[in-house]
Amino acid sequence: MCGIAGVVAWDDRFRVSREILGRMSARIAHRGPDAQGEYLNHEGEAGADRPQAGLVHRRLAIIDVDARANQPFSDGQGRWIVLNGEIYNYRELRSELTKLLPDYTWRTSSDTEVLLAAYGAWGEKCVEKLNGMFALAVWDENEGALFLARDRMGQKPLYFAWGAGARAVAFASELGAIRAVPWVDAEVSEAQVAEYLRWGYLPSDTIYRNVHKLPAGHCQIMKGSEGGCWKYADANDARGFDGEHDAATAKELIGQAVRRQMVSDVPLGCFLSGGVDSSIVALCMKRAVGSEGRVLTFTIGFDDARYDETAYAAAVAKHVGTEHRQFVVRANAAEDLPKLAAVYGEPFGDSSALPTHYLARETRQYVKVALAGDGGDELFGGYDRYRAVRMAAMLGRLPKPVRAALAGCARAVPGAHPKSAGARLRRLLASLGWPAAERYASYVRLFDEEMVGQLLGSAQPAQWPAPVQTYAQLGDRRDLVERALATDRVTYLPEDLHTKVDRASMLHALEVRAPFMDVDLVQFAAGLRTDELLRGGAKRMLREAFAADLPEFVFRRPKMGFAVPVGEWFRGELKGMLRDHLFAVESFASQHFNRAMVQRLVDEHEAGRVDHSQRLYALLMLELWWRGSRGGGVMSA
């Protein structure tokens, strides 16, 4: 687990210096405190016949911690690699490569060397063989080409920007490092601002018009103005799995995934909330090490009982037999939110980033690696919205007058908080007559289309926003519930959930692994049908697989989520901070939003008439990013 960055120039206008590489490296230093490395092939004039390539790496040493495995790493044949992440099946690949390349002499026991050897043997297709989380860059001096790839589930980030005419490219693990390159254009995209307002994160690209994210499961080859980008893996493709779709198989695959991801040369532990997914991971870790083995589990708690899961986590830890540590913290949002805004490098409106930051900070005192239950909901149907999709489909068969009457009742349903049962029922009833894709969007969006238009003061493009397009495009091969899960796996999961965990944990140089993202397990889950997912309640298959192994409350208690009381903070301790940032003369809101609309949101929330907590959090994080990026550049349509 590390940070990577670099620049390749096929034109002298974009020549890279060691000073620029040093600035890029400094901006990702938190990701890898154990070692730093740099490679620059030459400092002369850059051109098509003599491209200039500079790579930097910040290392968090997990596998083969010896300096011999430091990066950038070369195979001695003109290829150099920088890798962020872990390849869990590297030992199997090494055995295969040893047979294929009998004259190759291994210099390390690292997954990095295995990956570079795999690239030398199989070229770009090597990524199809990988089971891991990774973002990588390979510079091939002989070909004058740069190869980029991102893992199929999007656990690790990779950003890039082109120079004019595609005569240069800069890439990095974080946006801050990209912006250290002088020629990178920091113009803000109005279309992406609208996307952020809709979802609270950026599902398809970055906030900057000319800086892009490599999508999950994609590769890109760059060779001057030549090259291309292609998808090598699909998170919703079940074709790689040919076993039985039953609870016993699910249990076997989860146990196998946990064992794979426990490979480490440094201490590791497990995040434990006492919920279904993290409890299963902790259980499987304990079984992997045996009764005499040691498993460390970690839980964060708050002094507000409504947001505290420590009692549940402690009960699971006792049942499973882990060595448990819990941390009770008092959130210092005014101090910590600017730090988070800086590390995300663009606006990120998921408020669960704050407790994730605290959990990672405290856990890092004990271990370098933590396994987590992330992804279980998207694979096995854990969110309430999936049941809402199913219920809406059933109600949609009612006669049109009955549906219209139910929709008319929506406004009478009580429920102030957007995640309350009343508010969810209201959204369900109000959307009964809508097209399926728009109904799905109403369950997950932050600001609806009317509010986005009111904030920006202009009508938005007629095309559907990214997650809605994805939902609609999946319609030819899935029912409505499966389509919702499939959409979340390629939008929300990589660009919200994995983004949140990566930045909040790597800010403290903690590697977080997600066994539910194992390739075999994902392919298994992609083939599950709606009845297998939801019959008898959420996560039916996980309940059936592990009911005899975990306390009953794990499967029966309501899903709490990883939340903090931001709504109350905006009426109390953060009230001044929110107003100061939103209404400052130089604020993003003052320059780009309808002030009356922003004022209405703040006033309604403070008066308790409407709970705008998550919307206001998203606006505050937008402002903190804007200030931290020194204005972020101009905004363009």
Sequence and secondary structure as in RCSB ss.txt:
>XXXX:A:sequence
MCGIAGVVAWDDRFRVSREILGRMSARIAHRGPDAQGEYLNHEGEAGADRPQAGLVHRRLAIIDVDARANQPFSD
GQGRWIVLNGEIYNYRELRSELTKLLPDYTWRTSSDTEVLLAAYGAWGEKCVEKLNGMFALAVWDENEGALFLAR
DRMGQKPLYFAWGAGARAVAFASELGAIRAVPWVDAEVSEAQVAEYLRWGYLPSDTIYRNVHKLPAGHCQIMKGS
EGGCWKYADANDARGFDGEHDAATAKELIGQAVRRQMVSDVPLGCFLSGGVDSSIVALCMKRAVGSEGRVLTFTI
GFDDARYDETAYAAAVAKHVGTEHRQFVVRANAAEDLPKLAAVYGEPFGDSSALPTHYLARETRQYVKVALAGDG
GDELFGGYDRYRAVRMAAMLGRLPKPVRAALAGCARAVPGAHPKSAGARLRRLLASLGWPAAERYASYVRLFDEE
MVGQLLGSAQPAQWPAPVQTYAQLGDRRDLVERALATDRVTYLPEDLHTKVDRASMLHALEVRAPFMDVDLVQFA
AGLRTDELLRGGAKRMLREAFAADLPEFVFRRPKMGFAVPVGEWFRGELKGMLRDHLFAVESFASQHFNRAMVQR
LVDEHEAGRVDHSQRLYALLMLELWWRGSRGGGVMSA
>XXXX:A:secstr
 EEEEEEEESSGGG   HHHHHHHHHHTGGG BSEEEEEES SS  BTTB EEEEEEEE   SS SGGG SSEE 
SSSEEEEEEEEETTHHHHHHHHHHH TT     S HHHHHHHHHHHHGGGGGGG  EEEEEEEEETTTTEEEEEE
 TT  S  EEEE GGG EEEEESSHHHHTTSTT    EEHHHHHHHHHHSS SSS SBTTEEE  TTEEEEEETT
EEEEEE   TT  TT  S  SHHHHHHHHHHHHHHHT  SS EEEE  SSHHHHHHHHHHHHHH TTS  EEEEE
EESSGGG  HHHHHHHHHHHT EEEEEEE   HHHHHHHHHHHHSS    TTHHHHHHHHHHHTTT SEEE  TT
HHHHHT SHHHHHHHHHHHHTTS HHHHHHHHHHGGGS   STTSHHHHHHHHHHTTTS HHHHHHHHH SS HH
HHHHHHTS   SS  HHHHHHHHGGGSS HHHHHHHHHHHTHIIIIIIHHHHHHHHTTT EEE GGG HHHHHHH
HT  HHHHHTTSTTHHHHHHHTTTS THHHHS    S   HHHHTTTTTHHHHHHHHSSTTSHHHHHS HHHHHH
HHHHHHTTSS  HHHHHHHHHHHHHHHHTTT   EE 
